[in-house]
Amino acid sequence: MRADPKQVKRLLNTARGQIDGILQMVQEDRYCVDISTQILAAVAVLKKANMTVLRAHLDGCLRETLAPEAQTKIAEIVDLMGKLD
């Protein structure tokens, strides 16, 4: 994996903590909207972790296997992915 393992682990541990909190909220029969809000927060962290891994793959692994002219296209995709966050 080309992504920074510390960053990816940090994000995944954050998501894990959020999910543990959500499970506690469900056990406590908390308000549905509050639970849903926390689920969305966990999803956002998982998306960020995924984008980190995919960006590293595009920028490292894929770039090495393609012709030099493809580098510009990869840079465009990485820039576009940054706007999805």
C-alpha positions, 0 to 999 in steps of 0.5 A, spaced: 500 500 500 502 506 497 498 510 502 501 513 509 499 507 513 499 511 520 494 516 516 489 510 514 490 507 521 488 513 524 482 514 520 479 507 520 480 507 528 476 513 528 471 510 524 471 504 529 470 509 535 464 512 532 461 505 530 462 503 537 459 509 539 453 508 535 452 501 537 451 504 544 446 509 542 442 504 539 442 500 545 440 506 549 434 507 544 437 514 543 433 519 538 433 516 531 436 522 528 442 523 532 443 515 530 443 517 523 447 523 524 453 519 527 452 514 522 453 519 516 459 521 520 462 514 520 461 514 513 464 520 511 471 518 515 470 511 511 470 515 505 476 519 507 480 513 508 478 510 502 480 516 498 486 516 501 488 509 499 485 510 492 489 517 491 496 513 493 494 508 488 493 512 482 499 517 484 504 511 485 502 504 483 498 506 477 503 512 474 508 507 474 505 502 470 503 507 464 506 511 459 509 518 461 503 522 457 498 518 462 501 522 468 497 528 466 491 524 466 492 521 472 493 528 475 487 530 473 483 524 476 487 526 483 485 533 483 477 531 481 477 526 487 480 531 491 473 535 490 469 529 492 471 530 499 
